[in-house]
Amino acid sequence: MAIDYTIMKELELVVTKVSGVFTDEELVGHFSRLVEDPDFRPEFTRLTDLRHVLVFEITKEGVQEAARRVPFDSHSMSALLISDLTRREWATLWGVTAMSSNAFFFTTDILLEALVWLGLEAKENQIRSYLNSLN
């Protein structure tokens, strides 16, 4: 399992890409690493690419724990890129976090739709290049 992220300060955006097996521990640990990153700001928006996750070992309880630790501002925008196979599961699980926060969530399997939601469609090439560099 791998979680890679970058903070694009000029875009006020945290881009995270997850692949392989994704567990509760890794989800919560990712938020801990973000808080320790000197470039992180809670008001940044976030784009999380889950399209390359092979196995989700995330539980409802894990998502609830992660929701309590989310370091982002309660009004930050968040877009989740998910594959068709995981859409229903993740929409349900992330719904749990939405109930615990005022954050604005959007799920899609199309990068451009996610960027439009975040207001970053003009930066598509830059963000796509970063995501592709992690393959």
VOPA-962629 format. One record per residue: residue in one letter; x, y negated, z of N, C-alpha, C in turn; chain. Coordinates in pm, whole numbers, plus 32768, in hexadecimal, padded with zeros to 4 digits. Last residue first. Layout:
N
atom residuo = A, neast = X, nnorth = Y, nup = Z, caeast = X, canorth = Y, caup = Z, ceast = X, cnorth = Y, cup = Z, cadena = A
...
This chain:
135
atom residuo = N, neast = 8113, nnorth = 7D5A, nup = 7BC1, caeast = 80F6, canorth = 7DE2, caup = 7B90, ceast = 8171, cnorth = 7E38, cup = 7B92, cadena = A
atom residuo = L, neast = 8147, nnorth = 7C55, nup = 7BFD, caeast = 8147, canorth = 7CB4, caup = 7C6D, ceast = 812C, cnorth = 7D42, cup = 7C40, cadena = A
atom residuo = S, neast = 8120, nnorth = 7BB8, nup = 7B25, caeast = 81AB, canorth = 7BD0, caup = 7B4E, ceast = 81B5, cnorth = 7C37, cup = 7BBC, cadena = A
atom residuo = N, neast = 8010, nnorth = 7B93, nup = 7B18, caeast = 804E, canorth = 7BF4, caup = 7ABD, ceast = 80DD, cnorth = 7C15, cup = 7AE5, cadena = A
atom residuo = L, neast = 7FF1, nnorth = 7AC3, nup = 7BD4, caeast = 7FB4, canorth = 7B46, caup = 7BEB, ceast = 7FF4, cnorth = 7BB3, cup = 7B95, cadena = A
atom residuo = Y, neast = 8080, nnorth = 79F4, nup = 7B4D, caeast = 80AA, canorth = 7A26, caup = 7BD0, ceast = 8072, cnorth = 7AB1, cup = 7BE9, cadena = A
atom residuo = S, neast = 7FE7, nnorth = 79D8, nup = 7A64, caeast = 8074, canorth = 79FD, caup = 7A5C, ceast = 80A7, cnorth = 7A34, cup = 7AE1, cadena = A
atom residuo = R, neast = 7EF4, nnorth = 797F, nup = 7AD1, caeast = 7EF9, canorth = 7A01, caup = 7A8D, ceast = 7F8A, cnorth = 7A32, cup = 7A83, cadena = A
atom residuo = I, neast = 7F46, nnorth = 7882, nup = 7B29, caeast = 7F1A, canorth = 78E6, caup = 7B8A, ceast = 7F1E, cnorth = 7972, cup = 7B4D, cadena = A
atom residuo = Q, neast = 7F87, nnorth = 7806, nup = 7A32, caeast = 7FE8, canorth = 780B, caup = 7AA0, ceast = 7FC4, cnorth = 7879, cup = 7B03, cadena = A
atom residuo = N, neast = 7E95, nnorth = 781F, nup = 79A3, caeast = 7F11, canorth = 785C, caup = 7972, ceast = 7F79, cnorth = 786B, cup = 79E0, cadena = A
atom residuo = E, neast = 7DD6, nnorth = 778A, nup = 7A44, caeast = 7DC9, canorth = 7819, caup = 7A2B, ceast = 7E4D, cnorth = 7859, cup = 7A01, cadena = A
atom residuo = K, neast = 7DB1, nnorth = 7687, nup = 7A8C, caeast = 7E30, canorth = 76C4, caup = 7AB4, ceast = 7E30, cnorth = 775B, cup = 7A9A, cadena = A
atom residuo = A, neast = 7CB2, nnorth = 7641, nup = 7A50, caeast = 7D1D, canorth = 7602, caup = 7A01, ceast = 7DA6, cnorth = 763F, cup = 7A1F, cadena = A
atom residuo = E, neast = 7C1C, nnorth = 76BE, nup = 7B16, caeast = 7C20, canorth = 76FA, caup = 7A91, ceast = 7C8E, cnorth = 76BE, cup = 7A39, cadena = A
atom residuo = L, neast = 7BEC, nnorth = 7682, nup = 7C1E, caeast = 7C77, canorth = 768B, caup = 7BF1, ceast = 7C84, cnorth = 76C4, cup = 7B65, cadena = A
atom residuo = G, neast = 7B07, nnorth = 7691, nup = 7CB6, caeast = 7B27, canorth = 7612, caup = 7C77, ceast = 7BB4, cnorth = 760E, cup = 7C40, cadena = A
atom residuo = L, neast = 7AB3, nnorth = 7783, nup = 7D13, caeast = 7B12, canorth = 773A, caup = 7D67, ceast = 7B36, cnorth = 76B0, cup = 7D2F, cadena = A
atom residuo = W, neast = 7A13, nnorth = 77CF, nup = 7C3D, caeast = 79D8, canorth = 77C4, caup = 7CC4, ceast = 7A30, cnorth = 776F, cup = 7D1E, cadena = A
atom residuo = V, neast = 7AD9, nnorth = 77E4, nup = 7B7B, caeast = 7A70, canorth = 777E, caup = 7B6D, ceast = 7A30, cnorth = 7765, cup = 7BF5, cadena = A
atom residuo = L, neast = 7B61, nnorth = 78C1, nup = 7BDF, caeast = 7BA4, canorth = 783F, caup = 7BDB, ceast = 7B41, cnorth = 77CD, cup = 7BC8, cadena = A
atom residuo = A, neast = 7AA4, nnorth = 798B, nup = 7BBD, caeast = 7AD5, canorth = 796C, caup = 7C43, ceast = 7B14, cnorth = 78E1, cup = 7C46, cadena = A
atom residuo = E, neast = 7A8E, nnorth = 798A, nup = 7AA5, caeast = 7A18, canorth = 796A, caup = 7AF9, ceast = 7A43, cnorth = 7943, cup = 7B86, cadena = A
atom residuo = L, neast = 7B94, nnorth = 79DC, nup = 7A60, caeast = 7B66, canorth = 7955, caup = 7A3E, ceast = 7AEB, cnorth = 792D, cup = 7A8F, cadena = A
atom residuo = L, neast = 7B9A, nnorth = 7AEC, nup = 7AC0, caeast = 7BED, canorth = 7A83, caup = 7AF9, ceast = 7BB8, cnorth = 79F7, cup = 7ADB, cadena = A
atom residuo = I, neast = 7A95, nnorth = 7BBB, nup = 7B09, caeast = 7ACC, canorth = 7B68, caup = 7A9E, ceast = 7B17, cnorth = 7AF2, cup = 7ADC, cadena = A
atom residuo = D, neast = 7A02, nnorth = 7C3B, nup = 7BC0, caeast = 7A72, canorth = 7C87, caup = 7B89, ceast = 7AB8, cnorth = 7C3A, cup = 7B1A, cadena = A
atom residuo = T, neast = 79A7, nnorth = 7B94, nup = 7CF4, caeast = 799C, canorth = 7BA9, caup = 7C65, ceast = 7A0D, cnorth = 7C06, cup = 7C3A, cadena = A
atom residuo = T, neast = 791A, nnorth = 7ADD, nup = 7E00, caeast = 795B, canorth = 7B57, caup = 7DD0, ceast = 7940, cnorth = 7B69, cup = 7D3C, cadena = A
atom residuo = F, neast = 7946, nnorth = 79D9, nup = 7EE3, caeast = 7917, canorth = 79FC, caup = 7E5D, ceast = 7962, cnorth = 7A79, cup = 7E34, cadena = A
atom residuo = F, neast = 78F7, nnorth = 7924, nup = 800C, caeast = 7931, canorth = 7998, caup = 7FC9, ceast = 78F3, cnorth = 79AB, cup = 7F40, cadena = A
atom residuo = F, neast = 793D, nnorth = 782B, nup = 80E5, caeast = 78F4, canorth = 7841, caup = 806A, ceast = 793A, cnorth = 78B1, cup = 801D, cadena = A
atom residuo = A, neast = 791C, nnorth = 7833, nup = 824C, caeast = 7969, canorth = 7834, caup = 81D0, ceast = 7911, cnorth = 7855, cup = 8159, cadena = A
atom residuo = N, neast = 78B9, nnorth = 7836, nup = 8344, caeast = 7874, canorth = 77DD, caup = 82E6, ceast = 78B9, cnorth = 77DB, cup = 825F, cadena = A
atom residuo = S, neast = 78A2, nnorth = 7980, nup = 83D6, caeast = 78E8, canorth = 7906, caup = 83B2, ceast = 7891, cnorth = 78B2, cup = 8356, cadena = A
atom residuo = S, neast = 782A, nnorth = 7A70, nup = 83F1, caeast = 7879, canorth = 7A42, caup = 8463, ceast = 78BA, cnorth = 79BB, cup = 8449, cadena = A
atom residuo = M, neast = 77BC, nnorth = 7AAA, nup = 8300, caeast = 775F, canorth = 7A92, caup = 836F, ceast = 77A8, cnorth = 7A5B, cup = 83E8, cadena = A
atom residuo = A, neast = 789E, nnorth = 7AE0, nup = 8271, caeast = 7854, canorth = 7A66, caup = 8251, ceast = 77F2, cnorth = 7A44, cup = 82C1, cadena = A
atom residuo = T, neast = 78E4, nnorth = 7BD8, nup = 82D2, caeast = 7936, canorth = 7B65, caup = 82F6, ceast = 78ED, cnorth = 7AE3, cup = 82DB, cadena = A
atom residuo = V, neast = 7816, nnorth = 7C70, nup = 8261, caeast = 7827, canorth = 7C6F, caup = 82F2, ceast = 7878, cnorth = 7BF6, cup = 831B, cadena = A
atom residuo = G, neast = 784C, nnorth = 7C55, nup = 8157, caeast = 77D4, canorth = 7C16, caup = 818B, ceast = 77D8, cnorth = 7C0C, cup = 8222, cadena = A
atom residuo = W, neast = 791E, nnorth = 7CFE, nup = 8135, caeast = 793D, canorth = 7C71, caup = 8145, ceast = 78C3, cnorth = 7C21, cup = 816F, cadena = A
atom residuo = L, neast = 788A, nnorth = 7DF1, nup = 8122, caeast = 78E9, canorth = 7DD9, caup = 818F, ceast = 7909, cnorth = 7D45, cup = 81A2, cadena = A
atom residuo = T, neast = 77EC, nnorth = 7DC2, nup = 8038, caeast = 77AF, canorth = 7DE1, caup = 80BA, ceast = 780E, cnorth = 7DC2, cup = 812C, cadena = A
atom residuo = A, neast = 78AE, nnorth = 7D98, nup = 7F7B, caeast = 7848, canorth = 7D30, caup = 7F90, ceast = 7806, cnorth = 7D45, cup = 8017, cadena = A
atom residuo = W, neast = 7936, nnorth = 7E8D, nup = 7F86, caeast = 7974, canorth = 7E14, caup = 7FBA, ceast = 7912, cnorth = 7DA2, cup = 7FCD, cadena = A
atom residuo = E, neast = 7876, nnorth = 7F42, nup = 7F1C, caeast = 78B3, canorth = 7F57, caup = 7F9F, ceast = 78EC, cnorth = 7ED6, cup = 7FD8, cadena = A
atom residuo = R, neast = 783F, nnorth = 7ED0, nup = 7E1F, caeast = 77D5, canorth = 7EE2, caup = 7E81, ceast = 780F, cnorth = 7EF0, cup = 7F0E, cadena = A
atom residuo = R, neast = 7946, nnorth = 7ECD, nup = 7D9E, caeast = 78F3, canorth = 7E56, caup = 7DB2, ceast = 788D, cnorth = 7E68, cup = 7E21, cadena = A
atom residuo = T, neast = 79E4, nnorth = 7F9C, nup = 7D57, caeast = 79E5, canorth = 7F75, caup = 7DE3, ceast = 7987, cnorth = 7F01, cup = 7E02, cadena = A
atom residuo = L, neast = 79BD, nnorth = 7FC0, nup = 7C49, caeast = 79AF, canorth = 8033, caup = 7CA1, ceast = 79A6, cnorth = 800B, cup = 7D34, cadena = A
atom residuo = D, neast = 79FD, nnorth = 7ECA, nup = 7BD6, caeast = 7971, canorth = 7EF6, caup = 7BD9, ceast = 795B, cnorth = 7F67, cup = 7C3B, cadena = A
atom residuo = S, neast = 7AF1, nnorth = 7E29, nup = 7CAA, caeast = 7ACA, canorth = 7E79, caup = 7C37, ceast = 7A38, cnorth = 7EA2, cup = 7C44, cadena = A
atom residuo = I, neast = 7B0D, nnorth = 7CD2, nup = 7D10, caeast = 7AF9, canorth = 7D5F, caup = 7D2D, ceast = 7AD0, cnorth = 7DA9, cup = 7CB0, cadena = A
atom residuo = L, neast = 7B80, nnorth = 7BB4, nup = 7D9B, caeast = 7B7F, canorth = 7BFC, caup = 7D1C, ceast = 7B77, cnorth = 7C90, cup = 7D3D, cadena = A
atom residuo = L, neast = 7AEA, nnorth = 7AC3, nup = 7E58, caeast = 7B1E, canorth = 7B4B, caup = 7E5C, ceast = 7B11, cnorth = 7B88, cup = 7DD2, cadena = A
atom residuo = A, neast = 7B20, nnorth = 797F, nup = 7ECE, caeast = 7AF3, canorth = 79D1, caup = 7E5E, ceast = 7B39, cnorth = 7A58, cup = 7E68, cadena = A
atom residuo = S, neast = 7ABF, nnorth = 7885, nup = 7FAD, caeast = 7B05, canorth = 7903, caup = 7F9B, ceast = 7AC9, cnorth = 794E, cup = 7F26, cadena = A
atom residuo = M, neast = 7AE4, nnorth = 7749, nup = 804C, caeast = 7AAD, canorth = 7798, caup = 7FDD, ceast = 7B01, cnorth = 7815, cup = 7FCC, cadena = A
atom residuo = S, neast = 7AB0, nnorth = 76EF, nup = 81A4, caeast = 7B05, canorth = 7703, caup = 812F, ceast = 7ABF, cnorth = 775B, cup = 80C8, cadena = A
atom residuo = H, neast = 7A36, nnorth = 76BB, nup = 8292, caeast = 79F2, canorth = 768B, caup = 8219, ceast = 7A45, cnorth = 76A0, cup = 819A, cadena = A
atom residuo = S, neast = 7AD8, nnorth = 7710, nup = 835E, caeast = 7A54, canorth = 7750, caup = 8350, ceast = 7A07, cnorth = 7723, cup = 82D5, cadena = A
atom residuo = D, neast = 7C27, nnorth = 7740, nup = 82F4, caeast = 7BBE, canorth = 76E8, caup = 8324, ceast = 7B37, cnorth = 7727, cup = 8308, cadena = A
atom residuo = F, neast = 7CCB, nnorth = 787A, nup = 832B, caeast = 7C9C, canorth = 780F, caup = 82D4, ceast = 7C30, cnorth = 77BE, cup = 831A, cadena = A
atom residuo = P, neast = 7D14, nnorth = 7959, nup = 83B9, caeast = 7D54, canorth = 78DA, caup = 83DB, ceast = 7D24, cnorth = 7863, cup = 8389, cadena = A
atom residuo = V, neast = 7C50, nnorth = 7A4B, nup = 844D, caeast = 7C65, canorth = 7A01, caup = 83D0, ceast = 7C9F, cnorth = 7978, cup = 83F1, cadena = A
atom residuo = R, neast = 7C0F, nnorth = 7ADF, nup = 8529, caeast = 7C98, canorth = 7AAE, caup = 851F, ceast = 7CB3, cnorth = 7A5D, cup = 84A1, cadena = A
atom residuo = R, neast = 7B0D, nnorth = 7B37, nup = 8512, caeast = 7B2F, canorth = 7AEA, caup = 858C, ceast = 7BB9, cnorth = 7AAB, cup = 8582, cadena = A
atom residuo = A, neast = 7B27, nnorth = 7BC8, nup = 8429, caeast = 7AD7, canorth = 7B4D, caup = 8428, ceast = 7AF4, cnorth = 7AF7, cup = 84A2, cadena = A
atom residuo = A, neast = 7BB2, nnorth = 7CA7, nup = 8485, caeast = 7BF5, canorth = 7C49, caup = 842B, ceast = 7BAB, cnorth = 7BC4, cup = 8429, cadena = A
atom residuo = E, neast = 7AE2, nnorth = 7D1E, nup = 8514, caeast = 7B5B, canorth = 7CF2, caup = 855A, ceast = 7BA6, cnorth = 7C8C, cup = 8505, cadena = A
atom residuo = Q, neast = 7A33, nnorth = 7D56, nup = 843F, caeast = 7A07, canorth = 7CFD, caup = 84AB, ceast = 7A7E, cnorth = 7CC8, cup = 84FA, cadena = A
atom residuo = V, neast = 7AD0, nnorth = 7E06, nup = 83AE, caeast = 7AAB, canorth = 7D87, caup = 8371, ceast = 7A7D, cnorth = 7D25, cup = 83DC, cadena = A
atom residuo = G, neast = 7AD9, nnorth = 7ED7, nup = 8466, caeast = 7B54, canorth = 7E95, caup = 843B, ceast = 7B38, cnorth = 7E0D, cup = 83FE, cadena = A
atom residuo = E, neast = 79CD, nnorth = 7F20, nup = 8471, caeast = 7A0E, canorth = 7EED, caup = 84E9, ceast = 7A90, cnorth = 7EA3, cup = 84C7, cadena = A
atom residuo = K, neast = 79AC, nnorth = 7F83, nup = 8371, caeast = 795C, canorth = 7F0F, caup = 839B, ceast = 799E, cnorth = 7ECE, cup = 8415, cadena = A
atom residuo = T, neast = 7AF1, nnorth = 7FD7, nup = 82EE, caeast = 7A73, canorth = 7FF5, caup = 8330, ceast = 7A28, cnorth = 7F74, cup = 8350, cadena = A
atom residuo = I, neast = 7BB6, nnorth = 8035, nup = 81E3, caeast = 7B88, canorth = 7FC5, caup = 8233, ceast = 7B00, cnorth = 7FEA, cup = 826C, cadena = A
atom residuo = E, neast = 7C3B, nnorth = 80C2, nup = 812B, caeast = 7C29, canorth = 8100, caup = 81AE, ceast = 7C06, cnorth = 8091, cup = 8212, cadena = A
atom residuo = F, neast = 7C1E, nnorth = 80E6, nup = 7FDF, caeast = 7BFB, canorth = 8089, caup = 804A, ceast = 7BE5, cnorth = 80DA, cup = 80C9, cadena = A
atom residuo = V, neast = 7D05, nnorth = 8130, nup = 7EE8, caeast = 7CB3, canorth = 8168, caup = 7F53, ceast = 7C9C, cnorth = 80FC, cup = 7FBD, cadena = A
atom residuo = L, neast = 7D73, nnorth = 8084, nup = 7E29, caeast = 7D49, canorth = 810B, caup = 7E02, ceast = 7CEA, cnorth = 8149, cup = 7E67, cadena = A
atom residuo = V, neast = 7D6B, nnorth = 7F3C, nup = 7DC0, caeast = 7D62, canorth = 7F94, caup = 7E35, ceast = 7D2C, cnorth = 801A, cup = 7E05, cadena = A
atom residuo = H, neast = 7D67, nnorth = 7E89, nup = 7CF8, caeast = 7DC9, canorth = 7EF5, caup = 7CED, ceast = 7DCD, cnorth = 7F4D, cup = 7D69, cadena = A
atom residuo = R, neast = 7CB5, nnorth = 7DC0, nup = 7D2F, caeast = 7C98, canorth = 7E16, caup = 7CBD, ceast = 7CF7, cnorth = 7E8D, cup = 7CB1, cadena = A
atom residuo = L, neast = 7CC2, nnorth = 7CFB, nup = 7DE8, caeast = 7CB6, canorth = 7D84, caup = 7E1B, ceast = 7CA1, cnorth = 7DE9, cup = 7DAB, cadena = A
atom residuo = D, neast = 7D41, nnorth = 7BCC, nup = 7E1C, caeast = 7D31, canorth = 7C2C, caup = 7DAE, ceast = 7D36, cnorth = 7CB9, cup = 7DE7, cadena = A
atom residuo = T, neast = 7CCB, nnorth = 7AA7, nup = 7E9C, caeast = 7CFC, canorth = 7B2B, caup = 7EC1, ceast = 7CDA, cnorth = 7B8D, cup = 7E53, cadena = A
atom residuo = L, neast = 7D01, nnorth = 795F, nup = 7ED3, caeast = 7CDE, canorth = 79BC, caup = 7E68, ceast = 7D1D, cnorth = 7A41, cup = 7E8D, cadena = A
atom residuo = R, neast = 7C9F, nnorth = 784B, nup = 7F99, caeast = 7CE3, canorth = 78CB, caup = 7F89, ceast = 7CA8, cnorth = 791D, cup = 7F18, cadena = A
atom residuo = T, neast = 7CF7, nnorth = 76F8, nup = 7FFF, caeast = 7C9B, canorth = 775C, caup = 7FC9, ceast = 7CE9, cnorth = 77DE, cup = 7FB5, cadena = A
atom residuo = F, neast = 7D6A, nnorth = 7661, nup = 8132, caeast = 7D7F, canorth = 7692, caup = 80AA, ceast = 7D10, cnorth = 76F3, cup = 8081, cadena = A
atom residuo = E, neast = 7D50, nnorth = 7621, nup = 823C, caeast = 7CEE, canorth = 75E6, caup = 81E0, ceast = 7CFE, cnorth = 7616, cup = 8150, cadena = A
atom residuo = P, neast = 7E28, nnorth = 7690, nup = 82C5, caeast = 7DA4, canorth = 76CD, caup = 82D1, ceast = 7D3D, cnorth = 7699, cup = 826E, cadena = A
atom residuo = R, neast = 7F54, nnorth = 76C0, nup = 8219, caeast = 7EFA, canorth = 765C, caup = 8253, ceast = 7E6E, cnorth = 7698, cup = 8255, cadena = A
atom residuo = F, neast = 80A1, nnorth = 773D, nup = 8204, caeast = 8010, canorth = 7756, caup = 820E, ceast = 7FC9, cnorth = 76E0, cup = 8250, cadena = A
atom residuo = D, neast = 81AE, nnorth = 771F, nup = 820E, caeast = 8168, canorth = 76DA, caup = 81A1, ceast = 80D0, cnorth = 76E8, cup = 81AA, cadena = A
atom residuo = P, neast = 820B, nnorth = 77C0, nup = 82DD, caeast = 820C, canorth = 772E, caup = 82F0, ceast = 81C4, cnorth = 76E1, cup = 8282, cadena = A
atom residuo = D, neast = 815D, nnorth = 78D8, nup = 834A, caeast = 819C, canorth = 789C, caup = 82D5, ceast = 8198, cnorth = 7803, cup = 82E3, cadena = A
atom residuo = E, neast = 80C4, nnorth = 793B, nup = 8417, caeast = 8151, canorth = 7923, caup = 8432, ceast = 819A, cnorth = 78DD, cup = 83BF, cadena = A
atom residuo = V, neast = 7FD0, nnorth = 7963, nup = 839D, caeast = 7FD8, canorth = 7900, caup = 8409, ceast = 806A, cnorth = 78DB, cup = 8424, cadena = A
atom residuo = L, neast = 800F, nnorth = 7A3B, nup = 82F2, caeast = 7FEE, canorth = 79B6, caup = 82BC, ceast = 8000, cnorth = 7949, cup = 8326, cadena = A
atom residuo = R, neast = 8035, nnorth = 7B0E, nup = 83A5, caeast = 80A7, canorth = 7ADC, caup = 8357, ceast = 808B, cnorth = 7A51, cup = 831E, cadena = A
atom residuo = S, neast = 7F2B, nnorth = 7B2F, nup = 83FD, caeast = 7F94, canorth = 7B0A, caup = 845C, ceast = 800E, cnorth = 7AD1, cup = 8414, cadena = A
atom residuo = F, neast = 7EAE, nnorth = 7B81, nup = 8312, caeast = 7E88, canorth = 7B00, caup = 834D, ceast = 7EF1, cnorth = 7AD2, cup = 83B2, cadena = A
atom residuo = H, neast = 7F2A, nnorth = 7C7B, nup = 82F5, caeast = 7F3C, canorth = 7C13, caup = 828F, ceast = 7F1B, cnorth = 7B8A, cup = 82C8, cadena = A
atom residuo = G, neast = 7EC8, nnorth = 7D0C, nup = 83CD, caeast = 7F55, canorth = 7CE4, caup = 83CA, ceast = 7F72, cnorth = 7C76, cup = 8365, cadena = A
atom residuo = V, neast = 7DC2, nnorth = 7D3E, nup = 837A, caeast = 7DD9, canorth = 7CE7, caup = 83ED, ceast = 7E69, cnorth = 7CB4, cup = 83EE, cadena = A
atom residuo = L, neast = 7E00, nnorth = 7DE7, nup = 829E, caeast = 7DAD, canorth = 7D71, caup = 828E, ceast = 7DC7, cnorth = 7D0E, cup = 82FF, cadena = A
atom residuo = E, neast = 7E92, nnorth = 7EB6, nup = 8315, caeast = 7ED3, canorth = 7E5F, caup = 82B1, ceast = 7E84, cnorth = 7DDF, cup = 829C, cadena = A
atom residuo = E, neast = 7DD1, nnorth = 7F28, nup = 83BB, caeast = 7E4C, canorth = 7EF1, caup = 83F4, ceast = 7E90, cnorth = 7E91, cup = 8393, cadena = A
atom residuo = D, neast = 7D12, nnorth = 7F85, nup = 8301, caeast = 7CEF, canorth = 7F1D, caup = 8361, ceast = 7D6D, cnorth = 7ED8, cup = 8397, cadena = A
atom residuo = T, neast = 7DB1, nnorth = 7FBA, nup = 81BB, caeast = 7D7E, canorth = 7FE3, caup = 823E, ceast = 7D5A, cnorth = 7F6A, cup = 8294, cadena = A
atom residuo = F, neast = 7DC9, nnorth = 802D, nup = 8077, caeast = 7DB4, canorth = 7FB3, caup = 80C7, ceast = 7D6F, cnorth = 7FD9, cup = 8149, cadena = A
atom residuo = V, neast = 7EA7, nnorth = 80B6, nup = 7F95, caeast = 7E48, canorth = 80D5, caup = 8001, ceast = 7E41, cnorth = 805B, cup = 805C, cadena = A
atom residuo = G, neast = 7EDC, nnorth = 7FF0, nup = 7E73, caeast = 7EEF, canorth = 806F, caup = 7EBA, ceast = 7E81, cnorth = 8089, cup = 7F1D, cadena = A
atom residuo = S, neast = 7EEA, nnorth = 7E89, nup = 7EAA, caeast = 7EE8, canorth = 7F00, caup = 7E56, ceast = 7EFD, cnorth = 7F7D, cup = 7EAC, cadena = A
atom residuo = V, neast = 7E96, nnorth = 7D32, nup = 7EA4, caeast = 7E9D, canorth = 7DAE, caup = 7EF1, ceast = 7E98, cnorth = 7E23, cup = 7E90, cadena = A
atom residuo = K, neast = 7EFD, nnorth = 7BE9, nup = 7EA5, caeast = 7EE2, canorth = 7C5D, caup = 7E51, ceast = 7EFA, cnorth = 7CDA, cup = 7EA4, cadena = A
atom residuo = T, neast = 7EA0, nnorth = 7A9A, nup = 7EDC, caeast = 7EC6, canorth = 7B1A, caup = 7F16, ceast = 7EA1, cnorth = 7B89, cup = 7EB6, cadena = A
atom residuo = V, neast = 7EE2, nnorth = 794B, nup = 7EEB, caeast = 7EC1, canorth = 79B7, caup = 7E8F, ceast = 7EF8, cnorth = 7A37, cup = 7ECB, cadena = A
atom residuo = V, neast = 7E6F, nnorth = 7827, nup = 7F6D, caeast = 7EB6, canorth = 78A1, caup = 7F94, ceast = 7E84, cnorth = 790E, cup = 7F36, cadena = A
atom residuo = L, neast = 7E8B, nnorth = 76D2, nup = 7F12, caeast = 7E52, canorth = 7756, caup = 7EF8, ceast = 7EAD, cnorth = 77C3, cup = 7F2D, cadena = A
atom residuo = E, neast = 7ECB, nnorth = 75CB, nup = 7EC0, caeast = 7E8A, canorth = 75E4, caup = 7F41, ceast = 7E40, cnorth = 766A, cup = 7F3D, cadena = A
atom residuo = L, neast = 7F69, nnorth = 75A4, nup = 7DEC, caeast = 7EDC, canorth = 75C1, caup = 7DCE, ceast = 7E89, cnorth = 75D2, cup = 7E4D, cadena = A
atom residuo = E, neast = 805C, nnorth = 757C, nup = 7E63, caeast = 802C, canorth = 7513, caup = 7E09, ceast = 7F9A, cnorth = 7527, cup = 7DE3, cadena = A
atom residuo = K, neast = 807E, nnorth = 766F, nup = 7EEE, caeast = 8061, canorth = 75F4, caup = 7F37, ceast = 8026, cnorth = 7587, cup = 7EDE, cadena = A
atom residuo = M, neast = 8030, nnorth = 7798, nup = 7ED6, caeast = 8045, canorth = 7734, caup = 7E6E, ceast = 801D, cnorth = 76AD, cup = 7EAB, cadena = A
atom residuo = I, neast = 80B2, nnorth = 78A0, nup = 7F71, caeast = 806A, canorth = 7824, caup = 7F91, ceast = 8091, cnorth = 77BE, cup = 7F27, cadena = A
atom residuo = T, neast = 8080, nnorth = 79F4, nup = 7F2A, caeast = 80CE, canorth = 797A, caup = 7F1B, ceast = 8074, cnorth = 7906, cup = 7F40, cadena = A
atom residuo = Y, neast = 809A, nnorth = 7B4E, nup = 7F80, caeast = 8054, canorth = 7ACF, caup = 7F79, ceast = 80B7, cnorth = 7A60, cup = 7F5C, cadena = A
atom residuo = D, neast = 8056, nnorth = 7CA7, nup = 7F7A, caeast = 80AF, canorth = 7C3A, caup = 7F54, ceast = 805D, cnorth = 7BBA, cup = 7F53, cadena = A
atom residuo = I, neast = 803E, nnorth = 7DD1, nup = 800B, caeast = 7FFB, canorth = 7D4F, caup = 800A, ceast = 8066, cnorth = 7CE8, cup = 7FEB, cadena = A
atom residuo = A, neast = 802D, nnorth = 7F23, nup = 7FB9, caeast = 8079, canorth = 7EA6, caup = 7FB4, ceast = 801A, cnorth = 7E2F, cup = 7FB9, cadena = A
atom residuo = M, neast = 8054, nnorth = 8075, nup = 8000, caeast = 8000, canorth = 8000, caup = 8000, ceast = 8058, cnorth = 7F86, cup = 8000, cadena = A
